[in-house]
Structure formats: structure tokens, C-alpha cells
């Protein structure tokens, strides 16, 4: 039996309750005072960490924006808050501010073979040896990750299908795209390219992890197996 699941929060010592409550019920179940209590770790012999946190919040009218404006010296005026605890609070507030200000990165979405070519230009343009990449996609064809599988000489690189699908499964991809460059500038697929593509497509079909395209990249253009209807 899980140790935590057999413990009631009311049975725990005051100092331990916020941590255990987070484990039992998740972070959203905690009050602001309980979250601050986790940051400071302990109160004083006469006041628990939670009560000390409530006292600090009351002093700023329970306004977290006002709390974020307090300096180390301001926080040290509260009995039980030394420099280390004050720094912990300020660091946490600063992380919250940075998170709020940071813009979520919009993941590119693949809608056609030109999108694939444009996405991989930074990695493959002007490369003099062959590189083999995977583009891992979500259910809505958003790019989860570009992953270099192998690289080799000017004539080719070795690709192990087991490695390819292991990577895709580990990243919870819903589909994948294969792409490799031809340093020679020849966009035509070799017989080896065709055999590898068909093998990958067959394995993907068995794993319900479809290969939706294989693109051959060159500096002056590309070849798409999907566009050519040979997937």
C-alpha cells in the first residue's frame, strides 16, 4: 500500500502538512500560505511555517504582486524569516514573474512537403556529408522534435529502423517524417532509399505510427516520396 494514501492530512504535524498535501492532492490544492510554507521550510518555536506565511501574506493584503515587491530586508523584518528564507521567497516570486512574461513557443505545423524542406534548411543547408533526421509529429501534425538519427560520408549513412521507432515511441509521436540530404545535389532517390522507405512504412503501419513522408533534401530542391505517390 502507498504510504501517503494511508495518511490523513489532519494526522500530520503542522510543519509537514503542506508537503504531504501536495503529494496527496496536487499543487493546485494548496493555499498561497501553504506554498510559501514549503519555501521557508519551518516557522518558529511558537508559530508554524503555515501561520508565519499567513502573517506575511496578511501584511501585504494577500496580494502576491505586493509580496513580489518586498526586498530581503523587508522580509527579514518578520520574526522567523532570516536571509536564507527571504532569498527563497524572492527567488520563487522571480521565477513566477519570468514564467508569466515568457511567451509559449508556437510549434510549427507540417501541412506539405515544402514545410518539411523549410523546417530542415537550418540543419541541412550546405552540409557536405549525409545526415538522416526524424521529424516527430503530434496528432495535429505539429512538430514535437527534430532528431538526428545518424550521419555518415558523402555517399550515405546507416539507419537502423529499431532506433528510429524507439525514438518515436519514447517521444509519444503520433506520426513521423524521414528526411535525409544528398550532398551531391541529386534529388532522385536511390534504390536503397526506396527499400528503406518501404521498410519504415511497413513497420510504422504495424505499430500504428505512420510514416507520412520521406524527403530527400538538397541545397537547390527536394524530393518527396509522398508527393510522388510512392509511400
N, C-alpha and C positions, 0 to 999 in steps of 0.2 A: 504494500500500500504506500502511496506517495505520502511522505512525512507531512508536507504542508496541508494536504487535503484533509488531514485528521485533526488539524488545529483550528480552533476558533480564534478570530482576532481578539475577541474580548478576553481570552485567556492569556494573551501575550503581555509581556512587560511593556509599559508605555513607550520606552525608547525603541523597541523592536517593531511596534505595530505598523508604522509606515512602510518599512521594507517588506514585511510579510504581507501586508495588504496589497502592495504592488505585485508580489508574486502570486497571490491568490486571485486577485480580481483585475489586475492590469493597471497600467499607469493612469488611465482616464478616471479611475475610481477614487484617486487621491485628491484631497483638497490642496489648495495652494500652500497652506501651512504644513501639511504633511510632506509635500515635495521639498519645501525648504528644510524641514526637519531632517530629511535624508541627506541633504547637502551638508548641514552642520554637524550631523552625527550624534551630538549629545547636548544636553542643556546644562543646568547647574544642579547642585545637590538638592535644591528646593523647587526647581522648575524643570519640567521635561522639555525635550527638544521641540515637541509639538507646541507646547504652551509658549515657549520662547519665540517660536516662529509666529504664533498668533499675535504676540506682543509687538513684534517688528512690523507685521502687516497692519495692525491697528494704528501704528504710528504714522503710516503713510495712507491711511484711509482705505486700506485693502486695494490700493492701486499699484499694479505691477510696474507700470510706467514710472511712477514716482519712486518705487523701490529701486529701479534700474539707475536712477539718477544719484543714489546715495554713494558717497565715497567710502573708502576703507575706514577713514576716521569717523565718519557718520555712523557706520555700522558698529564700530568698536565702542560706541557710547552705550550700547545695550549690554547690560550685565550678562556675561556668559558668551559674548562674541569677541573672540580675540582676532588677531591678524589673519591666521590661517582660515578661520571660518568666514571672515569677511571676504577674503580673496575667493573662496569657493562660491559664495553667493554672487559676487561681481562677475566671476568667470561664467557662471551659468546664465546670468542675465545677458551677458555679451554674446554667448552662443545663440540664445534665443533671438537677439536682435539681428545677428548675421543671417540666421536661417530665414527670418521674415524678409530680409532685404534681398536675399539671393533668389534669382528668377529660376524656376524649374526649366531644365534644358528640354526643348522640344525635340523629340526623337524623329529623325527623318522617316518618311514612309515611302516604300517602293511601290510604284504604280506601273513602271515599264522598264525595259532594258536600259534606256538612256539614264534613268535614275541610278541604276546599278553602276554604270560606267562613270557617271559624275561623282558618285559616292566614293569610288575607289581611286579616283585620279590622284589624290594626295599621297596614297600609298604606292601606287604602281607607275606613275609617270616617270619616265627617264630611267627606270630600273634596267640594269644590264644582265641580271640573272633572273631566272624564273621563280616566281612566288605563287603559292597556292593559298587562297583565303576562303573562309566561310563567312557569309553574311547570315546571321541568325535573326529570325523574324518572329514577331508576335502574331496573334490570330488576325489582327487587323493590318498585317504587313508592315508594322513599324519595326525599325532596326533596333534589335536588342544589343547586338555586338558585332564588330568586325574582328575576326580571329584568324591570325596567321597560322596555318597548319604546317607548312613546310616551305623550304626554299632550296634551290639547287643551282645547277650550272646553266649555261646558255641554251642547252638542248632539252632540259626537262628537270622535273623534281618528282620525288617519290611521294605518293599519297596513300595512306592506309585507311580504308573505309571504316575500320573499327574505331580509329582515332577520331575521324570526322563525326560519327554518330555519337560517340561518347561525349564529345564536346557539346553537341547539340542537345543531348538529353540532360547534361549537367546544368545547362543554362535555361532549361524548360522552354526551348524553342518550339514553335508550332509548325514552322517550315524553315527551309534553308535554301540558300543560293550558293552555288560554287562559282568561283572566279579565279582565273589564273592569267598571267601575262605571257605573251610571246615576245621576247626581246628582239627577235628577228623582224618584227613588224608584220608578219604574215598572220592574217586573221583566220585563215582556214583551220578547222580542227583536224588534228592528226587522227589516225586510226586508234591510237592509244587514248586520245581524248574521248573519242566516241565510245570505246569499250568501258572506260572508267565512268563516264556519264551514265551509261545504261546500267552499270552495276550499282551505282549510287541510287539511281531512280528506283531500281528493284528493291534494294534494301530499305529505302525510305518508305516505299509502299507497304512493305511488311511491318514496319514499325509505326505506321500511321504518322510519319514525319516526312511529308513530301518535299522532294527537291523540285523547286518551281522554275529554276533556270540554271544554266551553266554558261557563263560569259567568258570569252577569250578577249583579253584586254591588250591593245597595242597603243602606242602614243598617238597614232593617227586614226584610230577607229576601233571597232569591236565586232565580235560575232556572238550572237545569242542563240543558243540551242532552242529556246522556247519560241523565239521569233521565227526560226527556220522550220519549226514544226517537227523536230526530231528528238524531243524528250521522250 
